[in-house]
């Protein structure tokens, strides 16, 4: 019976108009085309992400850490000189202003120290030069223009002669309006790092990214922004500052501050698989200081001859090595002079091989 009903219904219903099924077929075709296009785009995105993952895995990201004035920014400038691009005219002009300010502020510190220590003037007429220099105040972020710097040249020259170190005016070419800093001048220029500074360069087709973060206490909260994807940490220490205190509080010994920061970094679980290399910097200053300043006066546990360089170096390495809780890995360390391009070129060549070997191990484990 049901079969008869179906037959009658087919006969009684109007015949399907020709072409009525065409839109359905066209809709299906469009749907299949859209699906094919979506799959193609998905494959392209997957390929792009795979390329990016490979690039990230190949990228060697090095973080420069350490207390303020340990030489991190100078080291970064060396990397730019050795592996990167030359400083253009804009950069040279910026460094010129920094060097001008370094000279004026540096001389101000000497004038202030002379007064506090009760050291008499060699030439009494230089007191007016000292007062003129002490009145110098530069607005934050405002560069010292050459014409302004020229006003301080006579005072700087007279005061430098008074100190008996050198006759500054014999280097008067550096005071001329057309003065451009040399590479060595740039390395010696001092400007506190504010924020995060990055430099990218290629060594043997391998991309390197070096990140410099300010070392002053006020800047250290920014360190955590840079921890993602770190391959290695170069921890910079000013090895010659065992008799100096921090600029921030005038009480804390600078070497003790560096040890405390190192202890926090080297024992952090975030860096368990990160190679940490210790750079005991300012070796040139350490060589001279050891001759006259006893480290034992500031670190009573020192054993050895305080005026023998090798004994002091051994003690410094031991101080930092004792801060490590995990002793399964050796402590890679180097004594460096960041302002010496050839020294940094040689040291970084060795460091680069260590970093790449450690990075290769990590990639193989992934």
C-alpha positions in Angstrom: 0.0 0.0 0.0 2.8 2.4 0.9 4.4 1.7 -2.4 1.2 2.7 -4.3 1.0 5.9 -2.3 4.5 6.8 -3.2 3.9 6.1 -6.9 0.7 8.3 -6.9 2.4 11.1 -5.2 5.2 11.1 -7.8 2.7 11.1 -10.6 0.5 13.8 -9.1 3.3 16.2 -8.1 4.4 18.6 -10.8 7.6 17.7 -12.7 10.8 19.4 -11.5 11.6 22.3 -13.6 14.7 21.9 -15.8 17.8 23.4 -14.3 16.4 23.6 -10.7 19.3 21.4 -9.4 22.0 23.6 -11.0 22.2 26.2 -8.1 22.7 23.3 -5.6 25.5 22.0 -7.7 27.1 25.4 -8.0 26.7 26.0 -4.2 28.5 22.7 -3.6 31.3 23.7 -6.0 31.7 27.0 -4.3 31.8 25.3 -0.9 34.5 22.9 -2.1 36.5 25.8 -3.6 36.3 27.6 -0.3 37.4 24.5 1.6 40.4 24.1 -0.8 41.4 27.7 -0.4 41.1 27.4 3.4 43.3 24.3 3.4 45.8 26.1 1.2 46.0 29.1 3.5 46.2 26.8 6.5 49.2 25.0 4.9 50.9 28.3 4.2 50.4 29.5 7.8 51.7 26.1 9.1 54.8 26.5 6.8 55.3 30.0 7.9 55.1 29.0 11.6 57.5 26.2 11.0 60.0 28.6 9.4 59.6 30.9 12.4 60.1 28.1 14.9 63.2 27.0 13.1 64.5 30.7 13.0 63.7 31.0 16.8 65.5 27.8 17.5 68.5 29.0 15.5 68.5 32.4 17.1 71.2 32.8 19.8 69.8 35.3 22.3 72.4 36.6 24.8 71.4 38.7 27.8 73.9 41.0 29.4 73.4 41.3 33.1 75.3 42.8 36.0 75.4 45.7 38.3 75.6 49.3 37.0 78.9 50.4 35.5 80.2 46.9 35.0 80.8 47.4 31.3 77.7 45.9 29.7 77.0 48.8 27.3 80.7 49.0 26.4 80.7 45.3 25.6 77.6 45.8 23.4 79.4 48.6 21.6 82.3 46.3 21.0 80.0 43.7 19.4 78.7 46.4 17.1 82.3 47.4 16.1 83.4 43.8 15.6 80.3 42.2 14.1 77.9 44.9 13.2 77.7 48.2 11.4 79.8 51.3 11.7 78.5 54.2 13.7 76.9 56.7 11.4 77.1 60.5 11.7 74.0 60.7 13.8 75.4 58.2 16.3 78.7 60.1 16.4 77.0 63.4 17.2 75.0 61.7 20.0 78.2 60.3 21.5 79.9 63.6 21.2 77.3 65.2 23.5 77.7 62.3 25.9 81.5 62.7 26.0 81.2 66.4 26.5 78.9 65.8 29.5 81.3 63.0 30.8 84.2 65.4 30.8 82.3 68.2 32.6 80.7 66.0 35.2 83.9 64.0 35.7 85.8 67.2 36.5 83.0 68.3 38.8 83.4 65.0 40.8 87.2 65.8 41.2 86.5 69.4 42.3 84.0 68.1 44.9 86.3 65.4 46.1 89.2 67.9 46.5 87.0 70.0 48.7 85.7 67.2 50.9 89.2 65.7 51.3 90.7 69.1 52.2 93.3 69.1 49.5 94.6 72.6 48.8 94.6 74.1 45.3 98.0 74.0 43.6 97.1 77.3 42.0 94.7 79.4 44.1 93.2 81.2 41.1 91.7 77.8 40.1 89.1 78.1 42.9 87.0 80.4 40.6 87.3 77.7 37.8 86.1 75.1 40.3 83.1 77.2 41.4 82.2 77.9 37.8 82.3 74.2 37.0 80.3 73.2 40.1 77.5 75.5 39.0 77.0 73.4 35.8 73.6 71.9 35.6 72.3 70.2 32.4 68.7 69.5 31.9 67.9 65.8 31.7 67.9 64.5 28.1 69.3 67.8 26.7 72.6 67.4 24.9 75.5 69.7 25.5 76.1 71.7 22.3 79.7 72.4 21.1 79.3 76.2 21.7 78.2 75.5 25.3 81.1 73.1 25.9 83.5 75.7 24.7 82.6 77.9 27.7 83.9 75.3 30.0 87.1 74.5 28.1 89.3 77.2 29.9 88.1 75.9 33.4 88.6 72.3 32.4 92.1 73.0 31.0 93.2 74.9 34.1 91.8 72.4 36.5 93.3 69.4 34.7 96.8 71.1 34.8 96.2 71.8 38.5 95.8 68.1 39.2 99.2 67.5 37.8 98.1 64.5 35.6 98.1 66.0 32.2 97.9 69.3 30.4 94.4 69.0 28.9 94.9 71.8 26.5 97.5 69.8 24.6 94.4 67.7 23.4 92.6 70.9 22.4 91.6 69.3 19.0 89.0 67.4 21.0 87.4 70.6 22.1 86.9 72.0 18.6 83.5 72.4 17.1 84.2 69.9 14.4 85.3 67.2 16.8 84.0 63.7 16.0 84.5 60.8 18.5 86.8 58.0 17.5 85.8 54.4 18.2 87.9 54.4 21.3 86.2 57.6 22.5 82.9 56.0 22.0 84.0 52.9 24.1 85.1 55.2 26.9 81.9 57.3 26.8 79.7 56.6 29.8 75.9 56.9 29.8 73.7 54.9 32.1 71.4 52.5 30.2 67.8 53.3 30.7 65.4 50.6 29.4 66.4 47.8 27.0 68.9 48.0 24.2 69.2 45.3 21.6 71.7 44.6 18.8 71.4 42.0 16.1 74.3 40.5 14.1 75.2 37.5 12.1 78.1 35.2 12.7 78.7 32.4 10.2 75.1 32.5 9.1 73.8 32.2 12.7 71.6 35.1 13.9 72.6 36.6 17.3 70.6 39.0 19.4 72.4 40.7 22.3 70.3 42.4 24.9 71.6 45.1 27.3 69.5 46.0 30.3 70.3 48.8 32.8 72.2 47.5 35.8 71.2 50.2 38.3 68.8 49.1 41.0 66.0 51.2 39.6 66.3 49.4 36.2 66.4 45.7 37.4 62.7 45.2 37.4 63.0 45.4 33.6 65.2 42.3 33.5 62.3 39.9 33.7 60.9 41.3 30.4 63.9 39.9 28.6 64.1 36.3 30.0 62.0 34.6 27.3 64.0 32.5 24.8 67.4 33.2 26.4 70.2 31.1 25.1 73.0 32.4 27.4 73.6 35.1 30.0 76.9 37.0 30.1 77.2 38.3 33.6 79.5 41.3 33.8 81.4 42.2 37.0 83.7 45.2 37.5 86.6 43.2 39.0 88.5 46.3 40.1 85.8 47.8 42.3 86.4 45.7 45.4 87.2 49.0 47.3 84.3 51.1 46.0 80.7 51.6 47.0 77.5 51.9 44.9 76.5 55.3 43.5 72.9 54.5 44.6 73.5 54.3 48.4 77.2 55.2 49.0 77.4 52.3 51.5 77.2 48.9 49.7 80.4 47.5 48.4 80.2 47.2 44.6 81.7 43.7 44.5 79.4 42.4 47.2 76.4 43.8 45.2 77.6 42.0 42.1 78.0 38.7 44.1 74.4 39.0 45.4 72.9 39.7 42.0 74.9 36.7 40.5 73.7 34.4 43.3 70.0 35.3 42.5 70.5 34.8 38.7 72.7 31.6 38.8 70.3 29.8 41.2 67.1 30.8 39.4 65.1 27.8 38.1 64.3 29.8 34.9 68.0 29.5 33.9 68.6 25.8 34.7 69.3 25.1 31.0 70.8 28.5 30.2 74.6 28.8 30.0 75.8 31.5 32.3 79.3 32.9 31.6 81.0 35.2 34.1 83.0 38.2 32.7 85.3 39.7 35.3 85.7 43.0 33.5 88.0 46.1 33.8 91.1 43.9 34.0 93.3 46.9 33.1 92.1 48.8 36.2 92.5 45.7 38.4 96.1 45.3 37.3 96.9 48.8 38.5 94.8 48.7 41.7 96.2 45.5 43.0 99.6 47.2 43.2 98.4 49.8 45.8 95.1 48.8 47.3 94.9 45.6 49.4 91.7 43.6 48.8 92.1 42.1 52.3 91.1 45.4 53.8 87.7 44.9 52.3 87.4 41.1 52.3 88.9 39.7 55.4 88.6 36.0 54.3 91.1 36.7 51.5 94.1 34.3 51.6 97.2 35.0 49.7 99.3 38.0 48.6 96.9 41.0 48.2 99.3 42.7 45.8 99.8 39.6 43.6 97.4 39.7 40.6 97.0 35.9 40.3 96.0 35.5 43.9 93.4 38.3 43.6 92.0 36.8 40.4 91.8 33.3 42.0 89.9 34.7 45.0 87.4 36.7 42.8 86.5 33.5 40.8 86.1 31.5 44.0 83.8 34.2 45.5 81.4 33.9 42.6 81.8 30.1 42.3 80.7 29.6 45.9 77.4 31.3 45.1 76.3 28.4 42.9 74.1 25.7 44.4 74.1 23.5 41.3 77.7 22.4 40.8 77.0 19.9 38.0 78.3 22.3 35.4 81.6 24.2 35.3 81.7 27.9 35.8 82.8 29.5 32.6 84.7 32.7 33.3 86.9 35.2 31.6 88.9 38.2 32.7 88.2 41.0 30.2 88.9 44.6 29.3 85.8 45.8 27.6 87.5 48.9 26.1 90.1 46.7 24.4 88.6 45.6 21.1 91.2 42.9 20.4 90.7 41.4 23.9 86.9 41.3 23.5 87.3 39.8 19.9 89.5 37.0 21.3 87.3 36.3 24.4 84.0 36.4 22.5 85.4 33.9 19.9 85.8 31.4 22.7 82.5 32.3 24.4 80.7 32.0 21.1 81.8 28.4 20.7 80.7 27.6 24.2 77.3 29.2 23.6 76.7 27.4 20.3 77.7 24.0 21.7 75.2 24.5 24.6 72.5 25.7 22.2 73.0 22.7 19.9 72.5 20.4 22.8 69.2 22.1 23.6 68.0 21.9 20.0 68.9 18.2 19.8 66.8 17.6 23.0 63.8 19.4 21.6 
